[in-house]
């Protein structure tokens, strides 16, 4: 019977998956109905086997024929007899007639092709059948589907009628494999009854959160439908029995409760007891239970150091699963800050194969930043974290031109991601204000005081060791894919910081960045036209992968790097390094100026004429050349002036689009702030020359003449 029970459990899980995916709302055919009937027959057969499992097996009669020797007519007769017995057995159920009749209507009601009037008529017929008898049929899997469908397609009064009829049974219903989906529908569609449904869980949250089915309903109610007061009422049951029994209409925050010394000790004690019982439960997955994440955050926020260290033993196996939420990431950061070297090593080992994914998460990437700040064993961080970021993986990159290259693709995916690029920038430039907001820096600085007591290595030494390990792969990837990374708004700052801060030889990187500016726009487009080989066969999967990879760069894939606003701004910033106070950065800036000039000197006249055709929209290119002219040594500046002298006198600057574009920009900037009166944009008077705003090419020509 063990195998049969396993089979039955497996079928129930399959049914549950069907409910979650709303498959019963799709169009269906005769085969689908036939499959449903077969599943019901199997269910009935298994129920019959369970009832008779204590009975001994009957011996085969001498004149009884084996099943494989029956004729088709005999098999058909047997099936008919079994079907008749099944119907007789079902008929003994008091709700059989209701379910059968309602099921017939439901099979038509769930069709998406129904018109509004047809659905209204079907709902009225269905409500006449189930009205007053909803509680009798809610725990059966087929009847549960009927009620779910009625809640979805009914009008507001019909939905409220069903929700009120279920009042008092929601706790029991939440524990049902099939019934819990009815609660999900009621919470989603019955907005007026939502508060009463959630209130039925008050006082029972701790028991329900440990139940496999009910915990999903508690989480759904807490994270999706409860307001602030209701969330507090649910979470505060973790604080002790008195909060489960005595409810208040006020929104009692944890800060207010912890301000009372008498209650603080009791709350932390009950929090610890509840969390250890949940986290210590074998095989318990709290990945999606944000209510537990919040309880963990509050405990780590207010408990003392000794209590936190004792809690780390229970939470260390779950950290990799909870750091994707704000509350879970907070708990993870505190676990690393307060943990022992052995515990930190254990947690980092659980990150294996997930590091790149964590780096690209909004909250998860902050955990990696904390690891870089507090873990003394930098060799462990290099092997388990940095190597995961830079290892060779299957190509899934969104950068054009790297689909067939398996080298550093994982790192490309990270540095072209909004959050992943912050991980690279943190390793390169640490807490640079232009890349991290004040709130982000404050969040990281909170751990500095804790780190001072739990870590021994000097922070500056730790940072240099990680930078030394991270620099070679960054220099390599920026050299190899300079053009693609420079044109990407997210990865462009990473290229700049790699050039500025990375340790190692950067001559090849400087040349690679300068070489992307070679040629004219027409030459660039000719070189980047895709040429399909004659013997190349069509591969649909490869084509779809290429389309997906190119989707992010659809607007700039054939754009010359000098035309790209992102890359020409990067070029300007690199040139400005020549004026830096640091000697190393000055060398980089001067070396780039020489390489950049050697690349564009033959086409300098072409680019000046190009800028003059549309002075306003090409200011980025002009400002890059202006920076080159102002920061280059005397010999280069002299060569630039002599090569452009014949052109300047004949150059006509087109500023026709200036007025229209300025008006559009003003409209974009004049956004209402909090519903107040729109403010006119302020004009930077320092940019005015004789009462007129000068474009980039005009400033370049003016400097050229002086």
N, C-alpha and C positions, 0 to 999 in steps of 0.2 A: 504493500500500500504506500510505501515511501515514494515510489516513482510516480504513482497516481496523484498523490498530494502535491508533489513537485510540479507535475504537469498542470494541475488546477491552479496553483499559485502563479505559474508562468502565464496562463491564459488571463488571469485577473490583472496581471501587470500590463499585458497587451491591451486589454480593455481600457485600463487607466490611461495609457498613452494615447489611445484613440480619443478619449474625452478631452484630454489636454490640448490636442491638436485640432479640435473642432471638426473632425473628419465627418461627423454625422450631419453637418450642415451642407455638404457638397452634393452635387448631382450623383445619383446612383443608378445602377442597372440591375438586371435580373440576377447576374452572377453575384453581386453584392448581397442581395436579399437571400440568395441560396446559401452563401457563406454564413450569413447571420443565423439562418435556420440550422445549419450544421453545427455551429458553435453552441447554440441552445441545446441541441440534441446531445452533444458531448457533455454539456454541463449537467443535464438531467441524468445521463448515464453515470457520471461520476458521483452525483448525489446518491443515486441508487446503490452504487458500490460502497459508498461510505456507510450507508444505513445497514447494509448486509455484510459488513466486513468481519463481524464476529461469527457469522455462520460458516460452517465447514463446507468445502467444495463438494458438490454432488458428483458421484462417479458416473462415467459415461455408460449408457445402456448398450447392450449388445446389438440391438437393432437400430441404434441411433447413428445417422450418417454424419461424417465430418463436414464442416462448413465448406471446405474447398471442393466437396463432391456434390453440392446442391446445384440444381438446375436454375437457370435464370428466373423461371416462374416461381420456384420455391423461395429464392432470395427476395423477389419482389413481394411475395406474400408475407415473409418474415418482417420486411421493412414496414409494410402496412400495419401489421399487428403491433410492432414496436411503437409506431406513430400513434396508434389508437390508445395504447397503454399510457403513452406520455400525455396525451390530451386528457385522459381520464384522471391521471394523477394531478395535472394542473388544475383541472376543474374542481378539485377538492379545496383549492385555495379560495378563500372568500373574495379576494380581490381579482380573481382571474378574469371575470367578465369585464370589469372596469379597465384592466390593463389591456386586454385584447382589443376592446373598442377604441380606447385612447391611442393605442399603438397604430391602429389603422389610420387615424387622423394625423398622427405625428409623422408617419411616413410621407404624407403629402405636404404637411406644413413645413417640413425642414427643407423642401426644395427651394432653391434660390430663384427659380423662374416664376414663382407665384407673384401675382399682382397684389397691390395693396388691398383691394377689395376681397380678393380670394383669401388672403391671409387673415383678414378681419373676420370673415365668415367662419373659417376653420378654427380660429381662436375661440369664437363664441361657442361653437360646438364642443370644443375640447374643454372649455371651462364648465359647461353644463354637466360634463361627465365627471371631472375631478373635483369639482367644488365640494368642500366639506370632507373630502376623503384623501387629501394630499398626504397626510401623515401616514396613511396605511400603506402607501406604495413607494415611499421615497428611498427605501434601502435596497430595492431590487435594481440591478444594473440597467435593464431596459426601461423600467418605469422612471428611473432617475434621469435618463435622457429625455423622457417626455416632459418632465417638470422643467428641466433646463431650457428646453426649446420653448416652453410656454412663457418662461420668464424673459427670454430673449425677444420673442416676437409679439408678446402681449402689449396692450396699452398700459398707461401708468396705473389706472385703477385695477386692472387685472393683475399686474405685478404686485401691487400693494396687498391685494387680496390673498395672493399665494404667500407672500412674506409674513403677513399677519397670521395666516393659518399655521405656519411653521414656528410661530413664536413659542419659546420654551423648549424647543427641540434642537436648537442650533449647536449646542455643545455636543450632544449625542451624534448629531449629523456630521459634525466636523471629524469625528473619529471613524466614519464610514469610508470605505475605499471608494465607493461610488457617490455617496451622499455629499461629500465635501465639495463636489463640483457645483452642487445646487447653491451652496453658500457663496461660492465665487460669483455665480450669476446674480444672486440677490445683491451682493455688495456692489457689483458693477452697474446694475440697471435700476435697482430700487433705492434711489438716493434718499427718499423720505424715511425709509425704514433702516437706513445704514446705522444710525446711532443706536437704535434698539438692538440690532444684531450684535454690534461690538460690545454693548453693555452686558450681554449675556455671558461674555467671556471673563468679565471682571470677577476676581477671586479664584479663578481656575487657570490662570495663565501658566503658572509653574508646572502644573500637571500636564497641560496641553502641549507645552513647548517640548516636552520629552516624548510625546506621542508621534509616531511616524507620519500619520496623515494629518492630525490636528495641528501639528507645528507649522505646516505649510499654510494653513488658513490663518493662524495667528500672525505669521509673517506677512501674508498678503494684506490683512486688515491693518497691520501696523505701518507698513511701508507705502501702501498705495492709497488707502481710503481714510485712515484716521486723521483727524486734525490734531493740532498741538496738544490740546487738553486730553484728548483720547489717547494719544501716544504716551503722555505722561502717566495716565491711569493704567496703561498696560505695563509700562516699564517699571513703575514703582513697586510692583508686586515682587520684584527681585530684592527690594529693600527690607522686607520683613512681613510677618503675618498681619500686623496692624494696618499696613497699607493695602493689603488685599481685602480686608474686612471693611474698613472705614474709607469711603470714597468722598471726595470733595469736588465741587464744581470749579474750584480754582485751579489754575495751572501751576502746581507746585514744582519748581525746578530743583535740580540736584544742588545747585549753588545755595539756594535758600535753606535746604535741609541740612547741608553740611556746615552751614554757619552756626548751627546749634550743636555745641560739643557733646551734649547728652545723646543726641540722635546719631551723630557721626559714627561713633564706635559701633553702635548696634547695626547701622546700615551697612558698614563695611564688613561686619561679621557675617551678616546674612548674604551679602553679595558674594563673599568668598565661598560660603557653603553652597550656594546655588550654582555658581560657576564651576566649581570643582566637580559637583555632581553631574553637570552637563558635559563638561570637557573630558571628564574621566570615564564617560560611558564609551565602551569599546565600539569602534566603527561608526561613531556619531559624526555626521557631516554638518558643520555649521557655516558652510560656504555662503549660502543664500539667506541666512538668518541674521538680518541686520539688527534685530532687537537684542540678540546676544552680543553682537559687535559693540552696540552702544553700552551695554552693561559692562563689558570688558574695558571700554574706554574710560568709563566713570570710575571703575575700580583702580585702574592704573593712574588716573588723574589725582585721586585723593588718598590712596593708601600710602603707608610709609615704605621705605626702601626694603625693609625685611619682608613685609607682606608681599610686595611686588615680586621679589626674588623667589618666594615660595610659589607664587602663582605661575611663574615662567615655566616651571616643570610641567604644568598641566597644559599650557597654551602653546608650547614650542612646536608640537606636531601640527597645529592648526594655523600657524602664522601664514604659511604660503597660500592658504585658502581664504584668508580674511583680509589681506592687505589691499584688495581692490576697492574697498569702501573707505570713506573718510574716517569712520570710527575704528575700523580694523587696522588701517595704516597707522593711526595714532598708537594703538596697543602694540603693534609690531615695532614701531620706533622705540617705545619705552622698554620693550623686552630686550632689544639690542643694547640700549644705553645702560640698563641695570643688570644685564646678564653677565655671567662669568665667562671667561674665555672658552671653556668647554661647551657651554650652552650656545654661545654665539657660533661656534664652529658647527655644532649640530644643526642649528637652524639654517645656516648658509648651505649646508649639504642638502637640505630639503628643497632648495631652490634649483637644483640641477634640472636642466632643460627648460626652465621657466624664466630664466633671467631676462632674455630679450623681450618676452611678453610683459614681464613686470616693469621693465624700463619704459615701455610704451603706454603705461596706465597713468591716469591722472593722479591717483593717490599712491599707487604702488612705487612709482619712481622715487618718491621722497624717502622710502625705506632704504633704497640703494644709496641715496645721498647720506643717510645716517650711518650706514655701514662704512662708507668711505671716511666718515668723521671719527668713528669710535673703535673700530676693530683694529687692535694692535698688530695682529698677524697679517701683514700685508701680502705675504707669500700665499696665504690661504685665499685672500681676496683676489689676487691675480689669477690663481688657478681655477677658482670656483665662480667668480663673477666676471672679471675682465676677459678671461678666455672664452666664456660663454657668449659674450657680446661680440667677440671678434672671430669666432670659429667659423669654419667652412660649413655651409648649410645648403640645402636644396634651393635653387634660385626661385624666389617669390618676390623679387624686388619690384618696386614701382618706378625705378630709374631706367630710362630708355638706354639701351645699349649694353645692359648687363644681364639680359635674360639667359644667355648661354654660359655665363661666367659664374662659377661656384665659389670664387675667392672673395672673402669679405662681404658677401651679400647680406649676411646677418647684420653686420655693422652698418651697411647702407640703409637697411630697413629701420634701424634705430635712429640714426642721425637725420633721417628725413621725416621722422615723426615729431609731432609737436612736443611731446613729453620726453621722448627718448633723446632728443637733441639736448635737453637740459642736463641729462646724465653726462653726456660728452662735454658739454660746456663747463659743468661743475668740476670735472676732472682736469680740464685744461686751465680755466681761469678762476676757479673756486667761486666765491660769492660775489660775482660781478653785478653791480647794481642795474646795469642795462639789460641783463638777461633774467634777473630774478626780482620779483616785486618785493616791496618792503615787508609784506605779510609773509612771503616765503622765507625771506632772510630771518625774520623774527622767529618763525617756526623752527628753523634750524639752530638759531642761537639759543633757544630754550634748552637744547640738549648739551650745550657747552659746559654749563655748571655741573650737570650730572656726569658728563664724560671726564671732568677733571678729577672725580673721585673714583671712577670705575676703570679708567684707562691709564696706562703708564707712559706710553710713547709720546714724544713731543708731536703736537699736531702738524707742525711745519715739515718735520722729517717724514711723517706718515704721508702727507700730501705729495712730497717730492718723489717718494718711492713709487706711489701709484701713478704719478705723471710719467715717470721714467718708463714704466711698463706699458702704459697706454699710448705713448707717443709714436713708436714705430708703426703700428698698424694704422694709426690715424694719418701719418705722413704718407704712407703707402697708398691708402685709399683716396686721399685728396689729390695725390699726384696722378693716379690712374684715371679718376673720374672727375677731374677738375671742372670741366665744362658743365656736366650735368649737375654737380653739387653747387656750383656758383650761381646757376640760374634758378635754383630752388630757394624760395624765401626762408624756409626752415633751416636748411643745411648751410646756407651761405655764411651765417655767423660762425658756424663750426669750422669752416675753411679758414676764416680770418683768425680765429683763436688758435687753430692748429699752427698756422704760420707764425703767429706772435708768441705763443707760449710753449709749444711742444719742444721736447728735447731731442736733438739729433741733427743730421745734415739735411738742409732744406733747399739746397741749390736746385735740385731737380723739381721740387715743388714750385719754386719761384718761376722757373722756366715753363713749367706746365701751365701755370695760371696765365703767364704772359702770352703763351702760344695760342691760347683759345681766341685771342683777339685778332689773329692774322686774317688777311683776305678781306674782300668786300662782301656786301650782303649778297650780291648775285653769285659770287664764287662759293660762298658758304651754302647757299641753297642747292647749287649743282652738286656739291660734294655730299650733301645729306639726302639726296634723292634715293629712295630704296630701289635697288636693282635686283629683280628676281631672276635667279638662274633658270636656264631653259629646262634642265633636268630635275628641278626641284618640285617635288610632289606636294599636293595640298594636304595640310594637316589641320583639321578643325580645332583640335585641342590647343595646338601651338598658336593658332590664329586668335583664339579667345584669350589665351594668356597674354599675348602681345597687346591686344586691345585693352585689357585690364591694366597692363603695365603703363600704357601710354595715356590712359584716361586722365591721370593727374597732370600731365604735361601737354594736353591737347592744344593749349593756346601758345605755348612757347617752344614746341619741339623743333621748329624750323626757324627759330629766331636767332639772329646773330648775337653772341654774348655781349657785344658792345651796345646793342640796341636794348637788351634786357635791362630794365630798371634795377633789378636786384644785383646783377653782376657788375654793371658799371658803377654802382654805389660801392660795391666791395673793392673794385679796382681803386677808386678814389681813396677809400679808407686805408688801403695798403700803402699807397703813395704817401699819405699823411704820416705814416710811421717814421718817415725820415726826419720829422720834427719832434720825435719823442724824446723824453729826458733820459731814457734808458739806451745805453750804447748798443746793446744787442738788437733792439728794435730799429734803431737808426740804420744799422748795417743792412737789415732786411729791407727797409724802405728804399734805401739807395740802390741796392742790388736789383730790386724790382723795377725801379725807374729806368735803369739801363736796359733791362730785358724787355720792358714794355715799349720803350722807344725804338729799340732795334726791330721789334715786331711790326709796329705801325708806321714807321717813318716813310715807307714807300707809298702808303695809302693815306697819309695824313691830309693831303689836299682833298682827296675823295670824301673823307669824313667831315671836313669843315664845310664843304659844299652841301653835303647831306644835311648837316645841322641847320644850314642857312635856309634850306627849302621849307622847313617847318620849325621855326626857332623855339616855339613853346614846347612841343612834344619831344624834342631831342635835347632838352637841357641836361639830362643825366650824362649823355656822352660829352657835351661841352664842358660840364663841370669836372669830369675826369681829365680832360685835356688841360683845363685851367689849372688843376692841381699839379699836373705834370710840368706845366710851364713854370709855375711858381716855386716848385720844390726841386727841380732838376738843377744840376750844376751849370756853370756858365757856358761850357762848350755845347751841351745839349740844348740849352735855351737859345743860344746863338744859331744853331742849326735849324731849330724849329722856326725862328723868325725869318731866316733867310729863305727857307723853302716855301713859306707861306706869303712872303712879301708880294710876289706878283699876283697872288689870288685876292688878297684883301681889298685892293683898290677896285676890283671889278665885282666884288661879292654883293649880292642883293639879298637882304634878310627878309624873309616872309613872316609877318606877324598877323596874318589875317584871322587865324583861329584864336588869337589871344583873348579877345573880349568875350567871345562865346564860352570859352573854356573857363575863364575866370568866374563868369556868372554861374556856371555849373558847379564849380568848386565851392563857391559861396553858398549855394543852395544846400550842398552836402554838409557843410560845416555848421549851418544854422539849424541845429537840432534843438528841439525844445527840451529843457532840463526840468524834469519834475512837473510838467504842465505849466511852467512859468512862461514869461514872455521871451520870444526868440531874441537872442543877442546877435548883433552884427559882429562879424569876425574882425579881430584887431589887425591893423596893418603894421608890419615891421618897417618903421621909417628908415632904419639903417640900410635897407635894401633899395631905397629910392635914390635915384640919381637925377637931379634936376626935376623932381616931381614925377618921374616916370620909372616904372618897374623894368629893370634890365633883365633880359633872358640870359641863359648861360652862354650862348654863342656871342652875345653882345659884350658880356664881361670878358670873355676870352679875347675878342678882337681889341677891346680897350686896353687890356693888359699887354697885348702883343705890340701895340703901337707905342706904349710908354717905354 
